[in-house]
Each structure stands twice: as structure tokens, then as C-alpha cells.
Amino acid sequence: MSALPRRKVLTAIGAVSLMVTLAACGGDDSEAETSADDGGTSSEGAADTSADGGGDLSGDIAIDGSSTVTPLTEPAAELFMQENPDVRVSVATSGTGGGFEKFCNEETDISMASRQISEEEIAACEEAGVEYSELTVANDGLAVVVNPENDWVDCLTVDELSQIWTRDSEVNSWSDVNPEFPDEAIDLYGAGSDSGTFDYFTEAINGEEGVIRTDYNNIGEDDNAAITGVAGGTGAMGFIPLSFVVEAGDQVRAIEVENEAGDCVAPSAETVQAGDYNPLGRELYIYPSAAALERPEVRAFVDFFITNSDPIAEAATFIPLTQEQKDQELADVAELLGE
């Protein structure tokens, strides 16, 4: 499981709780209300808790999926349960693929994903009659990280990264990538096939989901293991979510990646939101089922998650949604329910 360490998750919960409280106390009531004229989809007044049912809600909400999204969902669940003590929100981590398998088998109400649902998963849900909405809850980037003692590479192209990571790669040392680099063995660390991070990286860099060399250090869902591995070897390289780079501090160094415009771009909140950090900038998702959203406690939790997404994302070191994204997600929920 590659969620934040428990201490950091609890710290994030406390930070979000404080920010939500401060936001609720600031401003006048008109800023926190959702007007009926705008279709009920305004996300101004991020801490408006009108969706929490005033503590009158009850029931169980089952969530499973991506370990990358877990550090967002756990604080959202904890805060929501504080305001709604009769609701129990359980958050499990089976990876993006494992989460969708349970979701399409109708074992969960909400699936967390660090990539969009695949064609095969769409077909499985359709066969089971599971309708859903795809909702973005934060932005993130995949970072290519090297050891801090690596002083020879600052930027790599997608082609160079693919040479290193693709199936049947013959790259074994840094000099195989560029003769100006030292003859230092490359030791590679990355997520396993159940991870949405794996799916996203292989498609973005190698051109096809699941295509990767087989001799890398497969860390499964534990992105912290990749940080440890890269920190332990001068020639090491790994790919991990940008949020884990922030948490790692100076243990690893994120390099720039040449984007589609030919510019070397470092991963950051600004470059991801602007769309400049491509192809490794991405959105993070939850998928609530239509049936689950018919239940007031699930609908209230989803609304709470989205309207409070800014402090939740920032406390968990992710990149917040833009206002346009928040408005669109709330509108999508209303559309799925025919409102």
C-alpha cells in the first residue's frame, strides 16, 4: 500500500479540519450558499457543509482502489464522519485495477483510480449493469526521480525514457542512453501492474499500457519503496507520483521531462495545472456508482469531497482542482442522477 504513512495521514486530516473550519467561519453566508438559479452546482464556499445533512445521515460507504488516491480519500472520509457520526466510510486499497474489479462486481460504492477506467473495465461494468460517474478529485504528476548524487542528467526526452523502460530494453548503464553520461549501472524502480501509476507511465512513455522491461525492481503498490531504492544507489531511477516526491524531501531528485513542445519542464503544481508537464501530468479520480449516489449518505460524501477538495489536496501534497474542474464534477453528479 503506497498511501502516506499513518502519521502523515492523521496530520493531513488535522490540517484539513483546521482549514475547513477557518473557511466556514470566514466570509458571509451568501458566499457559502448554493443558489437554486445555478442548478445547485456552484462550488463556491468550499467548506459549505449543507451536503452533510446536518449530522442526520446514516449508513455504510465502501470505497476501494488506488493507493495514490487513498491519501485524499482517507482525510475526506474522516472529516465527513466527524460531521456525520452515524455514517461509516471504509477505505481499502487494492490498486486501481483491483478496485475496478470489485466496483464492477458491485462490491463497493466508490472506486478510486489514478487513471481513467479501461475499455475492459467499462465492458465489465456494463455487463453487470453498473452505471457510474467519473469525477476528478485532484491533479497529480508522475515524476521521474534519480539519486541526488546523480549530477549528469537534468532532462530526458520521452524517447530516452522509453529506451530505458521499454520491453526488451538493452539499456543497462547511463552511457547507453547518452555517451556523454558516465558508465554507471542503471538500477530501476517502479510500480507493479495492479497500479494505475504503472498503467499511466507505461502508456505515456512506452506507447502502450503494460509494456515495460521485466528486470526492473517492481515495488508493487509501495511508492515509498521506490524512494528508498533510488535514494540508496547513485545510478538509480524510478517513477512515482509527484506527491511522494514532495514527501521525500531531499532523498530523491525529480528531473525535467521534455514535453510535446520540445521544452524541458519540471514537475510542479503550476506546470501540471497549466498542462505544460505533458505527457506525465494527470488527474486523479473517484468513480461513484449511480445506484450508490441514490443513497443520501453517498451523495453527501461525494459533494463534500469535491467542495472541500482544495484543502484536502493541499494537505495531502496533491495539486488542487481548478474552479472549472470543481464545477464540472458537481454538474456531472447531478446529470447522472437526472437532476
PyMOL commands that set and color helices and strands:
alter all, ss='L'
color gray80, all
select helices_A, chain A and resi 6-25+29-32+36-38+50-55+70-83+95-104+119-128+158-165+174-177+196-206+223-231+242-251+269-274+290-293+296-307+309-315+323-336
alter helices_A, ss='H'
color red, helices_A
select strands_A, chain A and resi 59-65+87-91+110-113+135-146+155-156+187-190+217-218+236-241+253-254+256-258+264-265+281-288
alter strands_A, ss='S'
color yellow, strands_A
deselect
rebuild
show_as cartoon
